[in-house]
Amino acid sequence: MGDCDSTSLEFIIVGASVSGLASAIALKESGHRVLVLEKEARPGGAGSVPNGSGCAQLPPNAGKILSDWGLDDVLRANSSPVSGFTVYKYDPGTVSPDFIGTNLWDKELLSEARGGYVQLSHRELVRILYEFAIKPSKDDISLVSVKFGAEVVNIDCEACTVTTKNGEVHTADGIIGADGANGIVRRALIEGDGSEPDSGTFTGISAYNTFIPRTRVLENDLDWLFNFPNCTLWMGPNRALRTFPLGKDSDLSLTVYTPDISTQHIDWNDEAEMKLTDVLGSCDKAIRKLAAVAEPATCIRIKEYHDLESWVSESGRVLVVGDAAHPSAPASMHSYSCSLEDGVFLGKLFSHTQNTERVPEFFHAFEGQRQTRCTRIRQAEKEALRIILLTEGPDQAAVEASMREQQGAGGNVLEGLQNVLDDFVMPTGFCLTPSRYGYNARDDADEYWMSWGRYHDMKKDTTDVDKTPIQMTFSSLVEME
């Protein structure tokens, strides 16, 4: 049993992102009240490009979270399963497409991890999470309220208040920043610890994202891209392309990594200043055909961000999650699972208390337990990008030769790369291991509670602890939902 108190805690979440909505859902499950403030006008944003926010990749550890929330049916109806990926050469070869080999997920490990790989559009995933978050409980009580068009312009970490652009001030027991690497909550923590402002350093790589409607794929004789195992990876030098089936309609999602030649900052919701066909460089003719029939693309200039001194403010009342805490590169294989895990861990942790005095302790526990895993995954994602974008030279040639050799021997193409690259570490998403895909955020949170959290007050006289939660200005708003 956790701390006993008849009044739930109240949280403000800045950003209706995947990590923000996942946190809202998990905190709601633990009986707490949540106000989500989102600057966009609707779930997933409202940009100028259809489906501009790209493909959400959900490996087993993400899928089982949605399953535990009872979202199996809705996920199945809106996603496409994948079994691995086929590797082709990006630049022109003697044949087109120039097949290198295949990498398949291990069915036994997928079964042990209680899930499979599925993919759907980012906006569809956000919509699913949003609708589930605001769904009333069995007692017809709404614990989560989401306000759109509510841009947060100021955060007072000491007073635990946020101010929106229209002048509203909201107060809570805790503030959770889920508004990304460039969001106001991360900036507030950086300012609070006296660090230099961190707007990120450009890596020299851009990621272009678009999609092709299924009917157009079929009309242009590109349907072979839907063949087993459903996904493709086209590798360097210096550029790469990934294709995925996208959601229930099985449209084709494309992500192209190129040298950064753009000067305009663009996000996933706005059309890129340069056409996709103009940034492809030397490529297989199938890639150029794909780009020619694709919808307008979006572009993100990939940045590298410094690690925060802490994910928690000095007051202990403000926490960052998701990309605000551990920024990932666009279209990373594991960013969605990390964001969902953050929410689940946080909610499960707070299932053990309704005591406002313990918010700082639990926020720091979240950082302590989640930071190592997220850091390792970020490093593995960087390694994956490095490998598929190797410059022309001995390493790139050795990787290609190793992959073709593995394919000829009947193995997965990525097996054996450690023998040709001295510093190679198998990237997350390229292989299945229990530590990556068997991870359970609920169990991790319970382990913290059983090992540390439950002993908090055992040697104290708890009668003097003030357990009165801070009153929020949005309580009546939540009750009216």
C-alpha positions in Angstrom: 0.0 0.0 0.0 1.2 3.5 -0.7 0.5 6.6 1.4 -3.1 7.0 2.4 -4.9 10.2 1.7 -8.4 10.8 0.4 -7.4 13.6 -2.0 -5.7 12.9 -5.3 -2.6 14.8 -6.5 -3.0 17.3 -9.3 -0.6 17.6 -12.2 -0.1 19.9 -15.2 1.4 18.4 -18.3 2.8 20.8 -20.9 2.4 19.2 -24.3 -0.2 16.7 -25.7 2.7 14.6 -27.1 3.0 10.8 -26.9 4.9 11.1 -23.6 2.5 13.7 -22.3 -0.7 11.8 -23.1 0.9 8.5 -21.9 1.7 10.2 -18.6 -1.8 11.6 -18.4 -3.3 8.1 -18.9 -1.0 6.4 -16.4 -1.5 9.1 -13.7 -5.3 8.9 -14.3 -5.1 5.2 -13.7 -3.5 5.9 -10.4 -6.4 8.2 -9.4 -4.7 11.6 -10.0 -6.1 14.7 -11.7 -4.3 16.0 -14.8 -4.6 19.1 -17.0 -2.8 18.9 -20.3 -1.9 22.2 -22.0 -1.2 21.9 -25.8 -0.4 24.9 -28.0 -1.6 23.2 -31.2 -5.3 23.4 -32.2 -5.9 19.7 -32.3 -4.2 16.3 -31.4 -1.1 15.8 -33.5 -0.9 19.3 -34.8 -2.5 20.9 -37.9 0.2 21.4 -40.4 0.2 22.2 -44.1 1.2 18.7 -45.2 -1.1 15.6 -45.0 0.3 13.2 -42.4 3.4 15.3 -42.2 4.3 14.1 -38.7 5.4 10.7 -40.1 5.4 7.1 -39.0 5.2 5.9 -35.4 7.2 2.7 -35.0 6.1 0.6 -32.0 8.3 -2.3 -31.1 7.1 -5.0 -28.6 7.8 -3.0 -25.4 5.6 -0.2 -26.7 2.8 -2.5 -28.1 2.4 -4.3 -24.8 1.8 -1.0 -23.0 -1.1 -0.2 -25.3 -2.3 -3.8 -24.9 -2.3 -3.4 -21.1 -4.4 -0.4 -21.5 -7.0 -2.4 -23.5 -6.2 -0.8 -26.8 -5.4 -4.0 -28.7 -8.4 -3.8 -31.0 -8.0 -0.1 -31.9 -4.3 -0.5 -32.5 -4.8 -3.5 -34.7 -7.4 -1.6 -36.7 -5.1 1.3 -37.3 -1.6 -0.2 -37.7 0.4 -2.5 -40.0 2.5 -5.3 -38.7 6.1 -5.8 -39.9 8.4 -8.8 -39.6 11.8 -7.2 -40.3 13.4 -5.3 -43.2 15.1 -5.8 -46.5 18.3 -4.0 -47.3 19.1 -2.5 -50.7 21.9 -0.4 -52.0 21.1 3.4 -52.1 23.3 4.4 -54.9 23.0 3.0 -58.5 24.2 -0.6 -58.9 24.4 -3.0 -61.8 20.8 -4.0 -61.1 17.8 -2.2 -59.8 17.0 -2.6 -57.0 20.4 -3.9 -55.8 19.4 -6.4 -53.1 21.8 -6.9 -50.2 19.9 -9.0 -47.8 17.2 -9.4 -45.1 17.0 -9.0 -41.4 14.0 -10.7 -39.6 12.7 -10.4 -36.1 13.0 -13.5 -34.0 9.5 -14.9 -33.5 10.4 -16.6 -30.2 11.8 -13.4 -28.7 8.7 -11.5 -30.0 6.5 -14.0 -28.2 8.5 -13.7 -25.0 8.2 -9.9 -25.2 4.4 -10.2 -25.5 4.2 -8.3 -28.8 5.3 -7.6 -32.3 6.4 -4.7 -34.4 3.6 -2.5 -35.7 3.5 0.9 -37.4 0.9 3.6 -37.8 0.9 7.4 -38.4 2.1 9.6 -35.7 -1.2 11.6 -35.7 -3.2 8.4 -35.5 -1.3 7.3 -32.4 -1.7 10.7 -30.8 -5.5 10.6 -31.6 -5.8 7.1 -30.0 -4.0 8.2 -26.8 -5.9 11.4 -26.6 -9.3 9.7 -26.9 -8.3 7.2 -24.3 -6.9 9.8 -21.9 -10.1 11.9 -21.8 -12.4 8.8 -21.5 -14.3 8.9 -18.2 -13.7 6.2 -15.7 -16.3 3.5 -14.9 -17.7 5.9 -12.3 -18.2 8.5 -15.1 -15.4 10.7 -13.6 -13.1 12.6 -15.9 -9.7 13.0 -14.3 -7.9 14.3 -17.4 -8.7 17.5 -19.2 -6.9 18.6 -22.4 -6.9 22.2 -23.5 -5.8 23.0 -27.1 -4.6 26.3 -28.2 -3.1 26.8 -24.8 0.5 27.8 -25.3 2.5 28.0 -22.1 4.7 31.1 -22.0 6.1 31.0 -18.5 6.9 28.5 -15.8 7.5 29.3 -12.2 9.4 26.2 -10.9 9.3 27.4 -7.2 5.6 28.3 -7.1 4.7 25.3 -9.4 2.7 27.5 -11.7 2.4 27.9 -15.5 1.1 30.9 -17.4 -0.5 30.5 -20.9 -0.4 33.0 -23.7 -3.9 34.2 -23.0 -3.0 35.0 -19.4 -4.4 32.0 -17.6 -2.4 30.9 -14.5 -2.5 27.3 -13.4 -1.1 25.8 -10.2 -0.4 22.1 -9.4 1.4 19.7 -7.1 3.7 18.9 -10.0 4.5 20.1 -13.6 5.5 17.6 -16.3 7.2 18.9 -19.4 6.4 16.8 -22.5 6.8 19.5 -25.1 10.0 18.3 -26.7 13.7 19.3 -26.9 12.9 22.9 -27.8 10.0 23.3 -25.4 9.6 25.8 -22.7 9.9 23.3 -19.8 13.3 22.1 -20.8 14.4 25.7 -21.2 13.2 26.5 -17.7 15.3 23.7 -16.2 18.4 24.9 -18.1 17.8 28.5 -16.9 17.2 27.2 -13.4 20.5 25.4 -13.1 22.5 28.2 -14.7 23.6 26.3 -17.8 24.1 27.9 -21.1 21.0 27.9 -23.4 20.9 24.8 -25.5 19.1 25.2 -28.9 21.0 22.1 -30.2 23.9 21.7 -32.6 23.2 20.8 -36.2 24.7 17.4 -37.1 24.9 18.0 -40.8 22.1 15.5 -41.5 18.5 16.2 -42.5 15.5 13.8 -42.4 12.8 14.2 -45.0 9.5 12.5 -44.4 6.6 11.9 -46.7 4.2 9.1 -47.8 2.7 7.6 -50.9 -1.0 6.6 -50.9 -1.3 2.8 -51.5 -3.3 3.3 -54.7 -0.4 5.4 -56.2 2.1 2.8 -55.1 0.2 0.1 -57.0 -0.4 2.3 -60.1 3.4 2.8 -60.4 4.4 -0.9 -60.0 6.0 -0.3 -56.6 3.8 -2.8 -54.8 6.9 -5.1 -54.3 7.8 -2.7 -51.4 4.9 -4.2 -49.5 6.4 -7.7 -49.8 7.5 -9.6 -46.8 9.0 -8.5 -44.4 7.2 -5.2 -45.2 10.0 -2.6 -44.6 13.0 -1.6 -46.6 16.3 0.1 -45.8 18.5 1.6 -48.5 22.0 2.3 -47.3 24.6 4.9 -48.2 27.1 6.2 -48.8 26.1 9.5 -47.1 22.4 8.9 -47.6 19.8 6.4 -46.6 16.1 5.7 -47.2 13.6 3.7 -45.1 10.1 2.7 -46.2 7.3 1.4 -44.0 3.7 0.3 -44.4 1.7 3.1 -42.8 -1.4 2.2 -40.8 -4.7 0.5 -41.7 -4.7 1.7 -45.3 -1.1 0.5 -45.8 0.1 3.7 -47.4 3.9 3.8 -47.8 5.9 6.0 -45.4 9.3 7.3 -46.6 12.1 8.7 -44.5 15.2 10.0 -46.4 18.4 11.0 -44.6 20.6 13.4 -46.6 23.4 15.8 -46.0 21.9 19.0 -44.5 21.7 21.6 -47.3 18.7 23.4 -45.9 18.9 26.7 -44.1 15.3 27.0 -43.0 14.0 25.5 -39.7 11.0 23.4 -40.5 9.1 21.0 -38.3 7.1 17.9 -39.1 3.9 19.9 -39.8 5.2 22.2 -42.5 6.3 21.5 -46.1 10.0 21.5 -46.8 11.5 24.4 -48.7 13.3 21.9 -51.0 11.6 19.2 -53.1 12.5 15.6 -52.1 13.6 14.9 -55.7 16.2 17.7 -55.4 18.0 16.3 -52.4 18.3 12.6 -53.3 21.8 12.8 -54.8 23.0 9.7 -56.7 20.5 7.0 -56.1 18.8 3.9 -57.4 16.2 4.6 -60.0 13.5 3.0 -57.8 14.2 5.7 -55.2 13.8 8.5 -57.7 10.6 6.9 -58.9 9.3 6.8 -55.3 10.2 10.5 -54.7 8.5 11.5 -57.9 5.1 10.1 -56.9 5.3 11.0 -53.1 3.3 13.7 -51.3 5.1 16.9 -50.4 7.8 16.2 -47.8 8.6 17.7 -44.4 12.1 18.2 -43.3 13.9 18.2 -39.9 17.5 19.3 -39.6 18.8 16.8 -37.1 20.4 18.3 -34.0 22.4 17.0 -31.1 21.4 18.2 -27.6 23.4 18.4 -24.4 22.4 16.2 -21.5 20.5 18.2 -18.8 22.1 18.6 -15.4 18.9 17.1 -14.1 15.5 16.2 -15.4 14.0 17.8 -12.3 14.0 21.4 -11.2 15.8 22.6 -8.1 12.3 22.9 -6.4 11.6 19.3 -7.1 8.2 20.2 -8.6 9.0 20.3 -12.3 10.0 17.2 -14.4 10.7 16.6 -18.1 9.8 13.4 -19.9 10.1 12.1 -23.5 12.1 14.2 -25.9 12.2 17.0 -23.4 14.3 14.8 -21.2 16.1 12.6 -23.7 15.9 14.0 -27.2 15.9 11.5 -30.0 16.7 11.9 -33.7 13.7 12.1 -36.1 12.2 8.7 -37.1 14.2 6.9 -34.5 13.2 3.2 -34.0 12.8 3.5 -30.2 11.6 7.1 -29.5 7.9 6.1 -29.2 8.6 3.2 -26.8 10.7 5.4 -24.6 8.0 8.0 -24.5 5.3 5.4 -23.6 7.6 3.8 -21.0 8.1 7.2 -19.4 4.4 7.7 -18.9 3.8 4.2 -17.6 6.7 4.4 -15.1 5.6 7.8 -13.8 2.0 6.8 -13.4 2.9 3.5 -11.6 5.3 5.3 -9.3 2.5 7.7 -8.2 0.1 4.9 -7.6 1.9 4.6 -4.3 1.2 8.0 -3.0 -1.3 10.9 -2.8 1.0 12.9 -0.6 2.2 16.2 -2.2 5.3 16.2 -0.1 6.6 13.1 -2.0 6.3 14.7 -5.5 10.0 15.8 -5.5 11.2 12.4 -4.2 9.2 10.6 -6.9 10.3 12.9 -9.7 13.9 12.3 -8.8 13.3 8.6 -8.6 11.9 8.7 -12.1 15.1 10.3 -13.3 17.3 7.9 -11.4 15.5 4.8 -12.7 14.8 5.9 -16.3 18.0 7.8 -17.2 20.4 4.9 -17.8 18.0 3.0 -20.1 17.1 6.0 -22.1 20.8 7.1 -22.5 21.8 3.6 -23.7 18.9 3.6 -26.3 19.9 7.1 -27.5 23.5 6.0 -28.1 22.3 2.9 -29.9 20.0 5.0 -32.1 23.0 7.2 -33.0 25.0 4.1 -33.9 22.2 3.0 -36.2 22.2 6.3 -38.1 26.0 6.3 -38.3 26.0 2.8 -39.9 23.4 3.5 -42.6 25.1 6.8 -43.5 28.7 5.6 -43.6 30.8 7.6 -46.1 32.3 5.8 -49.0 35.4 4.0 -47.9 36.8 0.8 -46.3 34.2 0.7 -43.5 31.2 1.2 -45.8 32.6 -1.4 -48.2 33.2 -3.9 -45.4 29.7 -3.5 -44.0 28.1 -4.1 -47.4 30.4 -7.2 -48.0 29.5 -8.6 -44.5 25.8 -8.2 -45.1 26.0 -9.9 -48.5 28.0 -12.7 -46.9 25.5 -13.2 -44.1 22.6 -13.2 -46.6 24.4 -15.9 -48.6 24.9 -18.0 -45.4 21.2 -17.7 -44.6 21.6 -15.4 -41.6 20.4 -11.9 -40.7 22.4 -9.2 -42.5 23.4 -7.4 -39.3 25.0 -10.5 -37.7 28.7 -10.3 -37.9 29.1 -6.5 -38.2 31.1 -6.5 -35.0 33.8 -8.4 -36.9 34.2 -5.7 -39.5 33.7 -2.5 -37.4 36.0 -2.3 -34.3 33.6 0.1 -32.4 30.4 -1.5 -33.6 27.5 -1.9 -31.1 24.3 -3.6 -32.3 21.8 -0.7 -32.7 18.5 -0.7 -30.9 15.8 -1.8 -33.2 18.2 -3.8 -35.4 18.1 -6.8 -33.1 15.8 -8.3 -30.4 17.1 -8.7 -26.9 15.2 -9.2 -23.7 16.7 -6.1 -22.1 15.3 -3.9 -24.9 12.0 -5.5 -25.7 11.2 -7.5 -22.6 11.5 -4.4 -20.4 8.4 -3.6 -18.3 8.1 0.0 -17.0 5.5 -1.0 -14.4 7.8 -3.7 -13.0 10.7 -1.2 -12.9 8.6 1.3 -11.0 7.4 -1.4 -8.5 11.0 -2.5 -8.0 11.9 1.1 -7.0 9.0 1.2 -4.6 9.7 -2.2 -3.0 13.5 -1.5 -2.7 13.4 2.2 -1.6 10.1 4.1 -1.8 8.1 2.2 0.8 10.8 2.8 3.5 10.5 6.6 3.2 8.6 7.2 6.4 9.2 4.1 8.4 11.6 5.8 10.8 9.6 9.1 11.0 6.7 10.3 12.9 4.4 10.9 10.0 1.7 12.7 12.0 3.4 16.1 11.3 3.6 15.6 7.6 1.3 18.1 5.8 -0.5 16.0 3.1 -2.8 18.7 1.9 -2.4 19.0 -1.8 -2.0 22.3 -3.5 -5.3 23.5 -4.9 -5.5 24.0 -8.7 -7.4 26.5 -10.6 -8.5 23.9 -13.1 -10.3 21.6 -10.7 -13.7 22.7 -11.6 -12.8 22.5 -15.3 -11.8 18.8 -14.9 -15.0 18.0 -12.9 -17.1 19.5 -15.7 -15.6 17.3 -18.4 
